[in-house]
Structures are given as structure tokens and as C-alpha cells.
Amino acid sequence: MGAAPTAPLTEESCASGELPAQRYAWGTRTMWMVDENTLQATVAAATTISVQGFADELGLTYHQVHMLCRNAGLLRPDRPRGTPIAFDDHDADLVRDLVRRRQAG
């Protein structure tokens, strides 16, 4: 099943390989077909933030944000090292709020 990507996933995303897609000719038109699961995974990855993303956004180090997230219960202590960490909107707002409260004193 194919799905048409929407902004910011555009034809350029398909052509550059950022979004894995197959190119098909349909008459005189070029169509990009994307597997639905691939599209959903790509959109989910584009709408999450990583620990490093938080560190950059908040002016903290990776390790400061990582420990803050562990102490807040957002990361399991037994999480294997090296596994990707990404936060959804709810968790992202929680982390931002925690940082604001700590900075306020």
C-alpha cells in the first residue's frame, strides 16, 4: 500500500532517500510509493526528540539531561546502553517543565 507523504516529507525526501520510497511512472507522471509502516515510522521519528536534542535545546549536556530523565522515571535504569532514546510530546513537555523548575530555583 502506498501513501503520499505530506510536509515536511515531500518528493524531495523521497528523491534524496530520506524517506525510503519506490519511484513509478504512471503515464507521464512520476509517482512515489511508500510502504505505510515505513511512512508511519518516519513520521514518528520526525516528531520525537532525543536526549541530545534536549541537551542542545536546553543548553545542558547529554549526561545532565539523561540523569534528569532517569530521575523523573522516563528512562528505565536497566535500559541497555546504546539503545536509541526518543520522547513523545507529553514526555518532552515534562522534561522542559522539570528544567524550568530547576532553573527557577
N, CA and C atoms as an extended XYZ file, in Angstrom:
315
Properties=species:S:1:pos:R:3:atomname:S:1:resname:S:1:resid:I:1 pbc="F F F"
N         0.847       -1.171        0.000 N   MET     1
C         0.000        0.000        0.000 CA  MET     1
C         0.887        1.226        0.000 C   MET     1
N         0.579        2.226       -0.785 N   GLY     2
C         1.359        3.456       -0.837 CA  GLY     2
C         0.617        4.581       -0.173 C   GLY     2
N         1.363        5.560        0.238 N   ALA     3
C         0.777        6.747        0.849 CA  ALA     3
C         1.553        7.953        0.382 C   ALA     3
N         0.873        9.038        0.146 N   ALA     4
C         1.536       10.256       -0.294 CA  ALA     4
C         2.082       10.998        0.913 C   ALA     4
N         3.393       11.239        0.947 N   PRO     5
C         3.945       11.951        2.088 CA  PRO     5
C         3.486       13.398        2.102 C   PRO     5
N         3.355       13.944        3.289 N   THR     6
C         2.985       15.342        3.430 CA  THR     6
C         4.152       16.075        4.060 C   THR     6
N         4.112       17.383        4.026 N   ALA     7
C         5.210       18.193        4.561 CA  ALA     7
C         5.484       17.783        5.993 C   ALA     7
N         6.732       17.701        6.456 N   PRO     8
C         7.931       18.007        5.703 CA  PRO     8
C         8.426       16.849        4.839 C   PRO     8
N         7.699       15.738        4.790 N   LEU     9
C         8.078       14.620        3.945 CA  LEU     9
C         7.522       14.853        2.549 C   LEU     9
N         8.388       15.294        1.663 N   THR    10
C         7.961       15.703        0.332 CA  THR    10
C         8.620       14.832       -0.727 C   THR    10
N         8.371       15.192       -1.963 N   GLU    11
C         9.003       14.487       -3.069 CA  GLU    11
C        10.526       14.520       -2.931 C   GLU    11
N        11.052       15.640       -2.444 N   GLU    12
C        12.495       15.750       -2.245 CA  GLU    12
C        12.977       14.734       -1.208 C   GLU    12
N        12.150       14.479       -0.187 N   SER    13
C        12.505       13.487        0.832 CA  SER    13
C        12.621       12.103        0.201 C   SER    13
N        11.734       11.815       -0.730 N   CYS    14
C        11.772       10.520       -1.424 CA  CYS    14
C        12.977       10.451       -2.347 C   CYS    14
N        13.198       11.510       -3.110 N   ALA    15
C        14.281       11.518       -4.086 CA  ALA    15
C        15.651       11.450       -3.411 C   ALA    15
N        15.789       12.075       -2.257 N   SER    16
C        17.081       12.085       -1.558 CA  SER    16
C        17.342       10.786       -0.811 C   SER    16
N        16.313        9.972       -0.615 N   GLY    17
C        16.462        8.733        0.135 CA  GLY    17
C        16.163        8.896        1.614 C   GLY    17
N        15.853       10.120        2.042 N   GLU    18
C        15.492       10.351        3.445 CA  GLU    18
C        14.269        9.526        3.818 C   GLU    18
N        13.347        9.417        2.902 N   LEU    19
C        12.156        8.589        3.060 CA  LEU    19
C        12.254        7.468        2.028 C   LEU    19
N        12.462        6.222        2.478 N   PRO    20
C        12.588        5.113        1.531 CA  PRO    20
C        11.312        4.956        0.714 C   PRO    20
N        11.418        5.137       -0.579 N   ALA    21
C        10.244        5.083       -1.451 CA  ALA    21
C        10.623        4.489       -2.796 C   ALA    21
N         9.635        3.970       -3.468 N   GLN    22
C         9.808        3.439       -4.821 CA  GLN    22
C         9.241        4.441       -5.810 C   GLN    22
N         9.943        4.641       -6.890 N   ARG    23
C         9.502        5.582       -7.924 CA  ARG    23
C         8.867        4.796       -9.063 C   ARG    23
N         7.664        5.228       -9.451 N   TYR    24
C         6.932        4.572      -10.539 CA  TYR    24
C         6.479        5.606      -11.553 C   TYR    24
N         6.447        5.187      -12.799 N   ALA    25
C         5.893        6.037      -13.856 CA  ALA    25
C         4.430        5.652      -14.042 C   ALA    25
N         3.580        6.643      -14.084 N   TRP    26
C         2.154        6.425      -14.327 CA  TRP    26
C         1.760        7.379      -15.440 C   TRP    26
N         1.762        6.850      -16.650 N   GLY    27
C         1.566        7.717      -17.804 CA  GLY    27
C         2.760        8.651      -17.909 C   GLY    27
N         2.496        9.932      -17.922 N   THR    28
C         3.584       10.910      -17.989 CA  THR    28
C         3.993       11.426      -16.608 C   THR    28
N         3.342       10.903      -15.588 N   ARG    29
C         3.622       11.371      -14.220 CA  ARG    29
C         4.556       10.407      -13.486 C   ARG    29
N         5.290       10.952      -12.546 N   THR    30
C         6.120       10.135      -11.664 CA  THR    30
C         5.432       10.060      -10.313 C   THR    30
N         5.269        8.849       -9.831 N   MET    31
C         4.620        8.632       -8.537 CA  MET    31
C         5.636        8.026       -7.584 C   MET    31
N         5.582        8.459       -6.336 N   TRP    32
C         6.405        7.878       -5.283 CA  TRP    32
C         5.493        7.052       -4.397 C   TRP    32
N         5.858        5.794       -4.181 N   MET    33
C         5.067        4.912       -3.339 CA  MET    33
C         5.887        4.558       -2.100 C   MET    33
N         5.229        4.692       -0.955 N   VAL    34
C         5.883        4.436        0.325 CA  VAL    34
C         5.051        3.424        1.089 C   VAL    34
N         5.717        2.435        1.653 N   ASP    35
C         5.043        1.467        2.499 CA  ASP    35
C         4.461        2.206        3.706 C   ASP    35
N         3.238        1.880        4.087 N   GLU    36
C         2.560        2.598        5.169 CA  GLU    36
C         3.327        2.517        6.487 C   GLU    36
N         3.870        1.349        6.817 N   ASN    37
C         4.631        1.207        8.061 CA  ASN    37
C         5.890        2.056        8.050 C   ASN    37
N         6.550        2.117        6.908 N   THR    38
C         7.750        2.940        6.770 CA  THR    38
C         7.406        4.408        6.947 C   THR    38
N         6.308        4.824        6.337 N   LEU    39
C         5.883        6.216        6.451 CA  LEU    39
C         5.547        6.563        7.894 C   LEU    39
N         4.823        5.699        8.569 N   GLN    40
C         4.469        5.953        9.968 CA  GLN    40
C         5.703        6.019       10.856 C   GLN    40
N         6.657        5.139       10.631 N   ALA    41
C         7.891        5.143       11.425 CA  ALA    41
C         8.701        6.405       11.161 C   ALA    41
N         8.737        6.852        9.915 N   THR    42
C         9.475        8.064        9.566 CA  THR    42
C         8.825        9.292       10.187 C   THR    42
N         7.508        9.358       10.138 N   VAL    43
C         6.792       10.483       10.749 CA  VAL    43
C         6.989       10.480       12.259 C   VAL    43
N         6.918        9.310       12.883 N   ALA    44
C         7.118        9.222       14.327 CA  ALA    44
C         8.520        9.680       14.708 C   ALA    44
N         9.511        9.283       13.932 N   ALA    45
C        10.889        9.697       14.221 CA  ALA    45
C        11.062       11.199       14.058 C   ALA    45
N        10.335       11.779       13.117 N   ALA    46
C        10.446       13.219       12.877 CA  ALA    46
C         9.739       14.035       13.946 C   ALA    46
N         8.833       13.411       14.699 N   THR    47
C         8.065       14.163       15.698 CA  THR    47
C         8.491       13.850       17.124 C   THR    47
N         9.639       13.189       17.286 N   THR    48
C        10.158       12.918       18.617 CA  THR    48
C        11.444       13.702       18.817 C   THR    48
N        11.878       13.783       20.060 N   ILE    49
C        13.125       14.464       20.377 CA  ILE    49
C        13.996       13.502       21.164 C   ILE    49
N        15.282       13.589       20.945 N   SER    50
C        16.232       12.708       21.616 CA  SER    50
C        16.837       13.407       22.828 C   SER    50
N        17.605       12.660       23.603 N   VAL    51
C        18.294       13.247       24.753 CA  VAL    51
C        19.243       14.337       24.268 C   VAL    51
N        19.972       14.078       23.192 N   GLN    52
C        20.888       15.091       22.658 CA  GLN    52
C        20.111       16.300       22.151 C   GLN    52
N        18.937       16.065       21.573 N   GLY    53
C        18.097       17.176       21.131 CA  GLY    53
C        17.687       18.065       22.296 C   GLY    53
N        17.338       17.450       23.423 N   PHE    54
C        17.023       18.220       24.621 CA  PHE    54
C        18.234       18.997       25.104 C   PHE    54
N        19.381       18.336       25.137 N   ALA    55
C        20.601       18.990       25.613 CA  ALA    55
C        20.885       20.237       24.779 C   ALA    55
N        20.785       20.105       23.465 N   ASP    56
C        21.018       21.255       22.582 CA  ASP    56
C        19.989       22.346       22.817 C   ASP    56
N        18.732       21.958       22.925 N   GLU    57
C        17.633       22.925       23.101 CA  GLU    57
C        17.735       23.657       24.434 C   GLU    57
N        18.116       22.942       25.490 N   LEU    58
C        18.067       23.494       26.838 CA  LEU    58
C        19.408       24.017       27.338 C   LEU    58
N        20.461       23.863       26.544 N   GLY    59
C        21.764       24.351       26.957 CA  GLY    59
C        22.391       23.521       28.061 C   GLY    59
N        22.070       22.227       28.085 N   LEU    60
C        22.628       21.308       29.070 CA  LEU    60
C        23.474       20.271       28.349 C   LEU    60
N        24.183       19.447       29.118 N   THR    61
C        24.931       18.364       28.494 CA  THR    61
C        24.017       17.146       28.332 C   THR    61
N        24.448       16.234       27.479 N   TYR    62
C        23.712       14.985       27.282 CA  TYR    62
C        23.532       14.282       28.619 C   TYR    62
N        24.606       14.209       29.412 N   HIS    63
C        24.565       13.465       30.673 CA  HIS    63
C        23.643       14.123       31.698 C   HIS    63
N        23.583       15.454       31.711 N   GLN    64
C        22.662       16.135       32.622 CA  GLN    64
C        21.214       15.788       32.274 C   GLN    64
N        20.891       15.833       31.001 N   VAL    65
C        19.523       15.535       30.569 CA  VAL    65
C        19.211       14.057       30.805 C   VAL    65
N        20.163       13.190       30.521 N   HIS    66
C        19.954       11.754       30.716 CA  HIS    66
C        19.645       11.461       32.185 C   HIS    66
N        20.427       12.037       33.097 N   MET    67
C        20.200       11.791       34.522 CA  MET    67
C        18.872       12.400       34.975 C   MET    67
N        18.527       13.567       34.471 N   LEU    68
C        17.245       14.195       34.790 CA  LEU    68
C        16.092       13.281       34.364 C   LEU    68
N        16.194       12.721       33.179 N   CYS    69
C        15.141       11.830       32.668 CA  CYS    69
C        15.072       10.535       33.476 C   CYS    69
N        16.221       10.006       33.868 N   ARG    70
C        16.219        8.794       34.709 CA  ARG    70
C        15.576        9.072       36.052 C   ARG    70
N        15.939       10.203       36.673 N   ASN    71
C        15.381       10.559       37.979 CA  ASN    71
C        13.880       10.825       37.904 C   ASN    71
N        13.404       11.291       36.740 N   ALA    72
C        11.977       11.559       36.555 CA  ALA    72
C        11.200       10.292       36.192 C   ALA    72
N        11.904        9.187       36.018 N   GLY    73
C        11.231        7.929       35.695 CA  GLY    73
C        10.901        7.769       34.223 C   GLY    73
N        11.488        8.607       33.373 N   LEU    74
C        11.214        8.494       31.942 CA  LEU    74
C        12.112        7.466       31.261 C   LEU    74
N        13.200        7.089       31.922 N   LEU    75
C        14.108        6.079       31.390 CA  LEU    75
C        14.256        4.963       32.408 C   LEU    75
N        14.162        3.746       31.949 N   ARG    76
C        14.362        2.604       32.840 CA  ARG    76
C        15.846        2.489       33.180 C   ARG    76
N        16.174        2.237       34.439 N   PRO    77
C        17.587        2.098       34.805 CA  PRO    77
C        18.255        0.899       34.133 C   PRO    77
N        17.469       -0.113       33.747 N   ASP    78
C        18.036       -1.306       33.127 CA  ASP    78
C        18.037       -1.246       31.602 C   ASP    78
N        17.757       -0.052       31.055 N   ARG    79
C        17.748        0.109       29.591 CA  ARG    79
C        19.150       -0.168       29.057 C   ARG    79
N        19.270       -1.025       28.058 N   PRO    80
C        20.600       -1.338       27.527 CA  PRO    80
C        21.293       -0.102       26.964 C   PRO    80
N        22.577        0.028       27.261 N   ARG    81
C        23.354        1.149       26.733 CA  ARG    81
C        23.346        1.111       25.213 C   ARG    81
N        23.298        2.283       24.627 N   GLY    82
C        23.370        2.392       23.174 CA  GLY    82
C        22.040        2.289       22.457 C   GLY    82
N        20.958        1.971       23.177 N   THR    83
C        19.660        1.906       22.512 CA  THR    83
C        19.139        3.329       22.305 C   THR    83
N        18.507        3.585       21.170 N   PRO    84
C        18.009        4.932       20.896 CA  PRO    84
C        16.982        5.375       21.938 C   PRO    84
N        17.024        6.644       22.283 N   ILE    85
C        16.081        7.219       23.235 CA  ILE    85
C        15.356        8.347       22.522 C   ILE    85
N        14.036        8.287       22.532 N   ALA    86
C        13.235        9.358       21.944 CA  ALA    86
C        12.015        9.576       22.816 C   ALA    86
N        11.578       10.811       22.903 N   PHE    87
C        10.463       11.177       23.760 CA  PHE    87
C         9.318       11.714       22.919 C   PHE    87
N         8.090       11.364       23.309 N   ASP    88
C         6.928       11.918       22.617 CA  ASP    88
C         6.638       13.310       23.182 C   ASP    88
N         5.602       13.954       22.675 N   ASP    89
C         5.279       15.327       23.082 CA  ASP    89
C         5.015       15.443       24.578 C   ASP    89
N         4.293       14.481       25.151 N   HIS    90
C         3.966       14.535       26.580 CA  HIS    90
C         5.229       14.494       27.432 C   HIS    90
N         6.112       13.524       27.142 N   ASP    91
C         7.354       13.409       27.896 CA  ASP    91
C         8.266       14.607       27.662 C   ASP    91
N         8.265       15.124       26.433 N   ALA    92
C         9.086       16.298       26.123 CA  ALA    92
C         8.640       17.499       26.946 C   ALA    92
N         7.342       17.701       27.065 N   ASP    93
C         6.833       18.814       27.874 CA  ASP    93
C         7.196       18.625       29.341 C   ASP    93
N         7.159       17.387       29.818 N   LEU    94
C         7.520       17.099       31.203 CA  LEU    94
C         8.984       17.451       31.467 C   LEU    94
N         9.866       17.074       30.566 N   VAL    95
C        11.295       17.379       30.726 CA  VAL    95
C        11.519       18.886       30.705 C   VAL    95
N        10.892       19.576       29.771 N   ARG    96
C        11.047       21.043       29.711 CA  ARG    96
C        10.568       21.697       31.003 C   ARG    96
N         9.461       21.200       31.542 N   ASP    97
C         8.926       21.741       32.789 CA  ASP    97
C         9.884       21.481       33.948 C   ASP    97
N        10.459       20.288       34.017 N   LEU    98
C        11.427       19.968       35.064 CA  LEU    98
C        12.637       20.902       34.998 C   LEU    98
N        13.124       21.139       33.797 N   VAL    99
C        14.288       22.024       33.642 CA  VAL    99
C        13.938       23.442       34.053 C   VAL    99
N        12.754       23.925       33.646 N   ARG   100
C        12.333       25.289       34.035 CA  ARG   100
C        12.248       25.422       35.558 C   ARG   100
N        11.691       24.396       36.199 N   ARG   101
C        11.575       24.447       37.669 CA  ARG   101
C        12.936       24.441       38.347 C   ARG   101
N        13.868       23.647       37.833 N   ARG   102
C        15.218       23.605       38.416 CA  ARG   102
C        15.941       24.928       38.205 C   ARG   102
N        15.753       25.542       37.046 N   GLN   103
C        16.426       26.813       36.764 CA  GLN   103
C        15.821       27.950       37.580 C   GLN   103
N        14.521       27.827       37.906 N   ALA   104
C        13.853       28.865       38.692 CA  ALA   104
C        14.299       28.802       40.151 C   ALA   104
N        14.844       27.685       40.562 N   GLY   105
C        15.381       27.642       41.901 CA  GLY   105
C        14.648       26.795       42.808 C   GLY   105
